[in-house]
């Protein structure tokens, strides 16, 4: 085997090791701006009978997309326009905002895992064809990481577990009480809201390091 062939093999091995290390040590992050998920029945109240969401762009999580449709959400003190709907339609309606958004609306939504809306804050939704008042459904989403079972095994964590995530950069921060969510339908990605992103100067190119019981995973 000549030197060129040996060098090629060495470079391939180093590349694979680098990719494995990157996957093991870091988690890609995404900034989740205010948005809503709507049930089909509520969608029809807002946009008309038989209405179907139309896709604007695919999201990083498989099967999910940002719709062309948006609504206005209204609270006791103010409103927020052009709140993007994410598809496909769900079994229940849920609106996710940041703490800063909630102050403008004049409401106090609880910090919750997505899908847990029992007893959450009320909100009014306004679409081009109608409006509706929801007695519950407005939350601040708990910071979380989507993982496949293979990712979870690699990091040594399980579904529902709570970890910390250290973010280096110009404004280093450590985010606590980060929820692990595991499913074969997911793609590895951590979701933070706009308040958290602003605090740590986090962008779509930022990665975080998992910390469990004081140890880097």
Backbone as numpy.savetxt, mean C-alpha at the origin, in Angstrom:
# Nx Ny Nz CAx CAy CAz Cx Cy Cz
39.65 -24.93 -19.71 38.80 -23.73 -19.71 39.68 -22.49 -19.71
39.44 -21.57 -20.64 40.29 -20.38 -20.74 39.86 -19.31 -19.73
40.69 -18.28 -19.62 40.46 -17.25 -18.61 39.16 -16.48 -18.84
38.83 -16.28 -20.12 37.60 -15.54 -20.42 36.38 -16.30 -19.95
36.35 -17.62 -20.16 35.23 -18.44 -19.73 35.11 -18.44 -18.20
36.25 -18.52 -17.54 36.25 -18.52 -16.07 35.71 -17.19 -15.55
36.15 -16.10 -16.17 35.69 -14.77 -15.75 34.18 -14.62 -15.93
33.67 -15.19 -17.05 32.22 -15.12 -17.30 31.44 -15.85 -16.22
31.91 -17.03 -15.84 31.25 -17.82 -14.80 31.28 -17.08 -13.46
32.43 -16.51 -13.13 32.57 -15.77 -11.88 31.59 -14.59 -11.83
31.46 -13.86 -12.94 30.57 -12.73 -12.99 29.11 -13.15 -12.82
28.73 -14.29 -13.42 27.37 -14.79 -13.28 27.07 -15.17 -11.84
28.02 -15.86 -11.20 27.83 -16.27 -9.81 27.71 -15.05 -8.90
28.56 -14.06 -9.10 28.51 -12.86 -8.28 27.21 -12.09 -8.48
26.71 -12.09 -9.71 25.45 -11.42 -9.99 24.29 -12.08 -9.27
24.27 -13.42 -9.29 23.21 -14.15 -8.59 23.27 -13.93 -7.10
24.47 -13.97 -6.54 24.63 -13.74 -5.11 24.18 -12.34 -4.72
24.49 -11.38 -5.58 24.08 -10.00 -5.32 22.57 -9.86 -5.32
21.89 -10.53 -6.27 20.43 -10.48 -6.34 19.80 -11.13 -5.12
20.36 -12.26 -4.69 19.83 -12.95 -3.52 20.00 -12.10 -2.27
21.16 -11.44 -2.15 21.41 -10.59 -0.99 20.46 -9.41 -0.96
20.24 -8.83 -2.12 19.33 -7.68 -2.20 17.93 -8.08 -1.79
17.48 -9.25 -2.23 16.15 -9.71 -1.88 16.05 -10.00 -0.39
17.12 -10.58 0.16 17.11 -10.95 1.56 17.12 -9.73 2.47
17.92 -8.72 2.14 18.19 -7.62 3.05 17.28 -6.41 2.88
16.64 -6.25 1.75 15.90 -5.02 1.53 14.51 -5.29 0.96
13.63 -4.33 1.20 12.26 -4.41 0.72 11.95 -3.15 -0.08
11.50 -3.28 -1.32 11.12 -2.09 -2.09 9.91 -1.41 -1.45
9.87 -0.09 -1.53 8.80 0.67 -0.90 7.98 1.43 -1.94
6.72 1.63 -1.62 5.83 2.39 -2.49 5.01 3.35 -1.65
4.77 4.53 -2.17 3.99 5.54 -1.47 2.53 5.43 -1.91
1.66 5.18 -0.94 0.24 5.00 -1.23 -0.52 6.28 -0.88
-0.89 7.02 -1.91 -1.66 8.25 -1.69 -3.11 7.90 -1.36
-3.87 8.90 -0.93 -5.28 8.67 -0.62 -5.99 7.98 -1.77
-6.85 7.03 -1.47 -7.58 6.31 -2.50 -8.78 5.61 -1.89
-9.58 5.00 -2.73 -10.73 4.26 -2.22 -10.95 2.97 -3.00
-11.57 2.03 -2.32 -12.05 0.79 -2.92 -13.58 0.83 -2.79
-14.29 0.46 -3.81 -15.75 0.54 -3.75 -16.39 -0.79 -4.11
-17.54 -1.02 -3.51 -18.35 -2.18 -3.88 -19.06 -1.87 -5.19
-19.52 -2.90 -5.87 -20.21 -2.69 -7.14 -21.50 -1.90 -6.94
-22.23 -2.20 -5.86 -23.49 -1.49 -5.62 -23.25 0.00 -5.35
-22.20 0.31 -4.59 -21.89 1.72 -4.33 -21.36 2.41 -5.59
-20.60 1.68 -6.40 -20.11 2.23 -7.66 -21.27 2.67 -8.55
-22.33 1.89 -8.57 -23.47 2.21 -9.41 -24.24 3.42 -8.89
-24.25 3.60 -7.56 -24.86 4.81 -7.00 -24.07 6.05 -7.44
-22.76 5.93 -7.44 -21.90 7.07 -7.74 -21.80 7.37 -9.23
-21.81 6.30 -10.06 -21.54 6.49 -11.50 -22.69 6.05 -12.42
-23.70 5.44 -11.87 -24.82 5.02 -12.71 -25.00 3.52 -12.75
-26.21 3.11 -13.03 -26.57 1.70 -13.03 -25.73 0.92 -14.05
-25.18 -0.22 -13.59 -24.41 -1.10 -14.46 -23.00 -0.62 -14.75
-22.56 0.42 -14.10 -21.25 1.00 -14.41 -20.11 0.05 -14.02
-19.07 0.03 -14.85 -17.88 -0.78 -14.60 -16.65 0.12 -14.58
-15.73 -0.16 -13.67 -14.50 0.60 -13.62 -13.67 0.38 -14.88
-12.96 1.42 -15.30 -12.07 1.32 -16.45 -10.63 1.50 -15.99
-9.72 0.75 -16.55 -8.33 0.73 -16.10 -7.53 1.91 -16.64
-6.84 2.59 -15.73 -5.90 3.64 -16.11 -4.49 3.06 -16.18
-4.12 2.27 -15.15 -2.78 1.68 -15.09 -2.77 0.52 -14.11
-1.98 -0.49 -14.42 -1.81 -1.61 -13.49 -1.02 -1.16 -12.27
-1.36 -1.74 -11.12 -0.59 -1.51 -9.90 0.43 -2.62 -9.73
1.33 -2.45 -8.78 2.39 -3.45 -8.59 1.84 -4.78 -8.09
0.75 -4.74 -7.30 0.17 -5.98 -6.82 -0.65 -6.63 -7.93
-0.40 -7.90 -8.21 -1.06 -8.58 -9.34 -2.58 -8.48 -9.30
-3.16 -8.14 -10.45 -4.62 -8.09 -10.59 -5.26 -6.79 -10.14
-4.50 -5.88 -9.55 -5.05 -4.62 -9.07 -4.66 -3.48 -10.02
-5.52 -2.48 -10.10 -5.25 -1.39 -11.02 -5.80 -0.07 -10.49
-5.18 1.02 -10.95 -5.72 2.35 -10.71 -6.75 2.62 -11.80
-7.95 2.98 -11.39 -9.02 3.24 -12.35 -8.96 4.67 -12.86
-9.58 4.90 -14.00 -9.72 6.26 -14.51 -10.66 7.07 -13.64
-11.55 6.38 -12.94 -12.59 7.05 -12.16 -12.05 7.58 -10.82
-12.54 8.72 -10.43 -12.22 9.30 -9.13 -13.49 9.92 -8.55
-13.47 10.18 -7.24 -14.63 10.75 -6.56 -14.16 11.87 -5.64
-15.12 12.55 -5.05 -14.85 13.54 -4.00 -15.30 12.93 -2.68
-14.47 13.07 -1.65 -14.88 12.62 -0.32 -15.09 13.85 0.55
-16.15 13.81 1.38 -16.57 14.99 2.13 -16.69 14.65 3.61
-16.09 15.50 4.44 -16.20 15.38 5.88 -16.87 16.59 6.47
-16.98 16.66 7.79 -17.66 17.79 8.44 -16.98 19.13 8.21
-15.65 19.12 7.99 -14.91 20.37 7.88 -14.49 20.72 6.46
-14.33 19.72 5.60 -13.84 20.00 4.26 -13.98 18.80 3.35
-13.41 18.90 2.16 -13.53 17.83 1.18 -12.20 17.65 0.45
-12.06 16.49 -0.18 -10.90 16.18 -1.00 -11.41 15.68 -2.35
-10.97 16.34 -3.42 -11.42 15.99 -4.76 -10.45 15.03 -5.44
-10.92 14.39 -6.48 -10.13 13.51 -7.33 -9.43 12.41 -6.54
-10.19 11.78 -5.66 -9.67 10.64 -4.92 -9.80 9.41 -5.81
-8.67 8.82 -6.16 -8.63 7.73 -7.14 -9.31 6.47 -6.60
-10.08 5.81 -7.46 -10.64 4.50 -7.14 -9.66 3.44 -7.64
-9.42 2.43 -6.81 -8.60 1.29 -7.21 -9.49 0.10 -7.50
-9.19 -0.60 -8.56 -10.01 -1.74 -8.95 -9.29 -3.05 -8.74
-10.01 -4.14 -8.90 -11.43 -4.22 -9.27 -12.35 -3.89 -8.09
-13.67 -3.85 -8.36 -14.64 -3.58 -7.31 -14.53 -4.63 -6.21
-14.77 -4.23 -4.99 -14.65 -5.12 -3.84 -16.01 -5.42 -3.23
-16.01 -6.24 -2.20 -17.27 -6.59 -1.54 -17.75 -5.47 -0.62
-16.83 -4.57 -0.21 -17.23 -3.46 0.65 -16.43 -2.22 0.27
-16.96 -1.07 0.63 -16.32 0.20 0.30 -15.41 0.65 1.44
-14.21 1.06 1.08 -13.21 1.50 2.07 -12.44 2.68 1.49
-12.26 3.71 2.29 -11.50 4.89 1.88 -10.27 5.00 2.78
-9.10 5.18 2.17 -7.85 5.27 2.92 -7.24 6.66 2.73
-6.98 7.32 3.86 -6.41 8.67 3.83 -5.23 8.74 4.80
-4.49 9.82 4.74 -3.41 10.07 5.70 -3.97 10.86 6.87
-3.16 10.99 7.92 -3.58 11.79 9.06 -3.79 13.25 8.64
-2.91 13.75 7.79 -3.06 15.13 7.31 -4.37 15.31 6.56
-4.73 14.34 5.72 -6.01 14.39 5.01 -7.18 14.44 6.00
-7.10 13.64 7.05 -8.21 13.54 8.00 -8.45 14.86 8.72
-7.37 15.62 8.97 -7.51 16.93 9.61 -8.29 17.87 8.70
-7.97 17.85 7.42 -8.69 18.70 6.46 -10.16 18.32 6.38
-10.44 17.01 6.46 -11.82 16.54 6.39 -12.59 16.81 7.68
-11.86 16.89 8.80 -12.51 17.09 10.09 -13.03 15.81 10.70
-12.33 14.71 10.45 -12.73 13.40 10.98 -11.52 12.75 11.68
-11.78 11.69 12.45 -10.73 10.99 13.17 -10.77 9.50 12.84
-10.30 9.12 11.65 -10.32 7.70 11.27 -9.31 6.91 12.10
-9.61 5.67 12.43 -8.67 4.85 13.18 -7.57 4.30 12.29
-6.46 3.93 12.91 -5.38 3.24 12.20 -5.76 1.77 12.13
-5.94 1.25 10.93 -6.45 -0.11 10.76 -5.74 -0.85 9.64
-5.75 -2.17 9.75 -5.36 -3.02 8.62 -6.43 -2.90 7.55
-6.01 -2.87 6.29 -6.97 -2.79 5.20 -7.99 -3.92 5.30
-9.26 -3.58 5.17 -10.34 -4.56 5.27 -11.03 -4.56 6.61
-10.39 -3.98 7.62 -10.99 -3.93 8.96 -11.65 -2.57 9.13
-12.91 -2.47 8.76 -13.60 -1.18 8.81 -14.69 -1.12 9.86
-14.92 -2.18 10.62 -15.97 -2.17 11.64 -15.71 -1.05 12.65
-16.67 -0.17 12.80 -16.54 0.90 13.76 -15.59 2.01 13.33
-15.20 2.03 12.07 -14.30 3.08 11.57 -15.09 4.36 11.33
-14.42 5.39 10.82 -15.03 6.71 10.70 -16.02 6.79 9.53
-17.03 7.65 9.66 -17.98 7.85 8.56 -17.40 8.79 7.50
-17.96 8.72 6.31 -17.51 9.57 5.21 -18.60 9.64 4.14
-18.67 10.78 3.46 -19.60 10.93 2.34 -18.83 10.88 1.03
-19.31 10.08 0.09 -18.70 9.93 -1.22 -19.58 10.60 -2.27
-18.94 11.35 -3.17 -19.69 12.07 -4.21 -19.12 11.71 -5.58
-19.99 11.19 -6.45 -19.61 10.85 -7.81 -20.38 11.69 -8.80
-20.17 11.46 -10.09 -20.86 12.27 -11.11 -22.36 12.00 -11.21
-22.81 10.86 -10.72 -24.24 10.52 -10.85 -24.97 10.47 -9.52
-24.25 10.55 -8.41 -24.92 10.48 -7.12 -23.93 10.52 -5.98
-24.49 10.52 -4.77 -23.66 10.53 -3.57 -24.23 9.57 -2.55
-23.39 9.19 -1.60 -23.86 8.32 -0.53 -23.06 8.56 0.73
-23.72 8.34 1.86 -23.09 8.50 3.17 -22.81 7.12 3.74
-21.56 6.89 4.10 -21.16 5.62 4.70 -20.94 5.83 6.19
-21.62 5.06 7.01 -21.49 5.19 8.46 -20.12 4.74 8.95
-19.45 3.93 8.15 -18.10 3.49 8.46 -17.39 3.18 7.15
-16.04 3.14 7.21 -15.31 2.83 5.98 -14.08 3.69 5.78
-13.93 4.75 6.57 -12.77 5.64 6.42 -11.70 5.24 7.44
-10.48 4.93 6.95 -9.39 4.50 7.83 -8.07 5.17 7.42
-7.12 5.14 8.33 -5.72 5.37 8.01 -5.10 3.98 7.97
-4.56 3.59 6.84 -4.07 2.22 6.68 -2.79 1.99 7.48
-2.76 0.87 8.21 -1.55 0.51 8.93 -0.44 0.21 7.92
0.75 0.70 8.21 1.89 0.43 7.34 2.09 -1.07 7.24
2.31 -1.57 6.03 2.36 -3.02 5.86 3.30 -3.41 4.73
3.66 -4.68 4.73 4.50 -5.24 3.66 3.79 -6.43 3.05
3.60 -6.38 1.74 3.07 -7.52 1.00 4.24 -8.48 0.71
4.00 -9.77 0.93 5.03 -10.78 0.67 4.40 -12.06 0.12
5.18 -12.77 -0.68 4.81 -14.14 -1.05 5.25 -15.06 0.08
4.74 -16.29 0.12 5.22 -17.24 1.13 6.73 -17.46 1.04
7.28 -17.43 -0.17 8.72 -17.61 -0.35 9.49 -16.43 0.26
8.97 -15.20 0.07 9.59 -14.03 0.67 9.57 -14.14 2.19
8.41 -14.54 2.74 8.28 -14.65 4.19 9.27 -15.66 4.76
9.44 -16.77 4.05 10.40 -17.78 4.50 11.82 -17.23 4.46
12.12 -16.46 3.41 13.45 -15.88 3.27 13.77 -14.91 4.40
12.77 -14.10 4.77 12.98 -13.12 5.83 12.78 -13.71 7.23
12.16 -14.88 7.30 11.92 -15.49 8.60 10.79 -14.85 9.37
9.73 -14.45 8.65 8.56 -13.84 9.29 7.30 -14.56 8.84
6.19 -14.29 9.53 4.93 -14.92 9.19 3.82 -13.93 9.01
2.73 -14.37 8.42 1.57 -13.51 8.19 1.04 -12.97 9.52
0.78 -11.67 9.57 0.26 -11.05 10.77 1.32 -10.60 11.76
2.58 -10.91 11.48 3.66 -10.53 12.39 3.94 -9.02 12.25
4.46 -8.45 13.33 4.79 -7.03 13.36 6.31 -6.87 13.42
6.84 -6.02 12.55 8.28 -5.76 12.51 8.53 -4.25 12.46
9.80 -3.88 12.50 10.21 -2.51 12.23 10.93 -2.48 10.89
10.94 -1.32 10.27 11.66 -1.16 9.01 12.54 0.09 9.10
13.82 -0.12 8.89 14.79 0.97 8.92 14.99 1.50 7.51
14.89 2.82 7.38 15.05 3.47 6.08 16.24 4.43 6.16
17.26 4.15 5.39 18.42 5.04 5.34 18.21 6.10 4.26
19.04 7.11 4.27 18.93 8.16 3.26 19.25 9.51 3.86
18.80 10.56 3.18 19.06 11.91 3.67 18.36 12.20 4.98
17.22 11.55 5.21 16.50 11.70 6.47 16.14 10.31 6.99
17.07 9.64 7.65 16.85 8.27 8.10 15.69 8.18 9.11
14.85 7.18 8.95 13.76 6.95 9.88 13.63 5.44 10.12
13.03 5.09 11.25 12.66 3.71 11.51 11.16 3.67 11.74
10.47 2.90 10.94 9.01 2.79 11.03 8.65 1.57 11.86
7.85 1.77 12.89 7.46 0.68 13.76 6.08 0.15 13.47
5.74 -0.96 14.10 4.42 -1.59 13.95 4.05 -1.81 12.49
5.01 -2.33 11.72 4.77 -2.63 10.31 4.22 -4.05 10.20
3.07 -4.18 9.59 2.37 -5.47 9.50 2.84 -6.28 8.31
3.11 -7.56 8.55 3.46 -8.48 7.46 2.19 -9.13 6.93
1.99 -9.05 5.62 0.84 -9.69 4.98 1.36 -10.65 3.92
1.02 -11.91 4.06 1.58 -12.96 3.20 0.49 -13.61 2.37
0.74 -13.71 1.07 -0.19 -14.39 0.17 0.55 -14.71 -1.13
0.17 -15.80 -1.74 0.75 -16.16 -3.03 0.32 -15.18 -4.12
-0.69 -14.35 -3.82 -1.18 -13.36 -4.79 -0.40 -12.05 -4.72
0.49 -11.93 -3.74 1.20 -10.67 -3.55 2.55 -10.64 -4.25
3.07 -9.41 -4.34 4.43 -9.16 -4.79 5.12 -8.39 -3.68
6.40 -8.69 -3.43 7.12 -8.06 -2.33 7.13 -6.54 -2.47
6.52 -5.85 -1.49 6.49 -4.40 -1.52 5.92 -3.87 -0.20
6.53 -2.81 0.30 6.05 -2.15 1.51 5.27 -0.91 1.12
4.13 -0.68 1.77 3.30 0.47 1.47 3.29 1.44 2.64
3.65 2.68 2.37 3.57 3.76 3.36 2.66 4.84 2.81
2.06 5.63 3.73 1.21 6.72 3.23 2.05 7.98 3.02
1.41 9.03 2.57 2.14 10.23 2.18 2.78 10.93 3.38
2.17 10.86 4.54 2.78 11.46 5.73 4.09 10.76 6.07
4.08 9.44 6.05 5.29 8.67 6.35 6.37 8.93 5.29
5.94 9.00 4.04 6.89 9.25 2.96 7.54 10.61 3.10
6.76 11.62 3.44 7.32 12.96 3.61 8.28 13.02 4.79
7.96 12.29 5.86 8.82 12.31 7.04 10.20 11.72 6.75
10.24 10.68 5.91 11.50 10.01 5.62 12.06 10.27 4.24
11.48 11.24 3.52 11.89 11.51 2.13 11.89 10.22 1.31
10.83 9.44 1.48 10.70 8.15 0.81 10.07 8.34 -0.56
10.64 7.67 -1.56 10.10 7.69 -2.92 9.91 6.25 -3.39
9.47 6.12 -4.62 9.28 4.78 -5.19 10.57 4.03 -5.42
11.73 4.71 -5.26 13.02 4.04 -5.44 13.67 3.68 -4.10
12.98 4.00 -3.00 13.53 3.74 -1.67 13.34 2.28 -1.28
14.28 1.75 -0.53 14.14 0.41 0.03 14.32 0.49 1.54
13.77 -0.49 2.23 13.88 -0.54 3.68 14.48 -1.85 4.15
15.00 -1.84 5.35 15.60 -3.03 5.97 14.75 -3.51 7.12
14.36 -4.78 7.10 13.51 -5.33 8.15 14.31 -5.55 9.43
13.67 -5.19 10.55 14.26 -5.37 11.88 13.25 -6.08 12.76
13.66 -7.18 13.37 12.77 -7.96 14.24 13.49 -8.24 15.55
12.86 -7.82 16.66 13.47 -7.99 17.98 14.87 -7.39 18.04
15.03 -6.24 17.35 16.30 -5.54 17.37 17.34 -6.08 16.43
17.02 -7.13 15.66 17.99 -7.73 14.75 17.57 -7.53 13.31
18.52 -7.15 12.46 18.26 -6.99 11.03 18.02 -8.35 10.41
16.95 -8.47 9.60 16.62 -9.75 8.97 17.29 -9.88 7.61
